Amino acid sequence: MKRVWISCCILLFVSACSQTPEQTEEELDTTQQIDTEYEETHVSDPLEGFNRVMWGLNYDYLDPYLVRPVSIGYVEYTPTPIRYGIANFLANLDEPSSMINNLLMGNGNMAMVHFNRFWLNTTLGLVGLIDIASAADIQKPDSKSFGDALGHYGVGNGPYFMLPGYGPWTLREAGDFVDGLYMPLSYLNFWQGLGKWGLEGMESRVQLISQEPMLEASPDPYVLTRDVYLQRQDFKAEIEPEVDLDAEDDIDDYLDEIDE
């Protein structure tokens, strides 16, 4: 079973419509902004040809004709209290695994936050249907997977894959099966886990509609999504970005010359 943060990334990378041949001035400005907001990630993409074909399948067909309309329909026609109750209940199931993974990463404070959220929402929040913890100002931090813990201790992402009908995936994420061994996730059978993934995925897909122009304006949406995805993986694993010391020295020398 895959966790919700994987489904978020999947739906991000299959979102939006096809890029138009001609970009407006506003879209060009957006593209330039994108180019300054992220650095190209040097990754192992041994199956780029295959991955680009799968990207086209997901991006041009599966999302606009299936994922997007179904997600919008679920959000618009499901009563808000029921939606929120389902979302809170499913998110509560991930708290124990995030607690353990934070402990493995040495984040004692974050592990305690997940622990407090779990017992409060499970007991006072009617098995997680009501987010009592957030009402008590115990906000939910980003979930952590076992793959994040592996990455934190130096395990690389490994080869990058774009799976048909599923989305981006790296070899390190194979370790996420460990999360399903922790209760209460261990009590879910295959179909229950699939339902959890689907419901959370629809909520996440609708939240990402505002980001669709970013992909539309990009000169190469495949490269953009791949690099952003892998940077997000490193961020969740709390991997410090590499610093080019020579470039920093050049900048310092240039600034010193200006000051003189």
C-alpha angles and dihedrals in degrees: 000000000000123000128239096259088062091052090051091056092044093054093045092057097047093045132110133029132282117294114257119237094237122047124206121232089258091054091049090053089051090051091052089049091052091051090057095045100062138031122225110261117223103225141164104256102163094161099046093138092054091040092055091052090051090046090056091049093051097038101043103033120010097048103041094041101035121006099042099046093042092050093048091048092051093050096043099045102036112088110253097236090053092047093050092047092052093046093049093047094050094044090052090060090064096053098088095050091047089050093053094044091050089052089052089052092050095251100136095164094051091046089055090050091055091046093051092046092051099051094041095049094041095051109026094023097059098255092321099309090118121047097226091159094062090047086055089053094255097132121200113251123207113295117248125215130201087253088060090054090050091050091049089061096049106276106142126226092250123203117353120231134186105208121205111254091357111062137218121359137167130204092247090064090069085082091066090086085083090071089064090061093067121086133280091024089053089065093062118097123214096273094046090050090048091051091050091051093048097048093047090045093055092051091049093047093057091049089056096056090095089061095056094095089060091063093040091055096046117103089218113021092181094059092042094053093044093052095043091048094052093044088053089051091053091046092053090048088052092236112167112235116246114257121216100223094186091055091048091051090051090051092048091051090049092050091048090054090051091051091052 
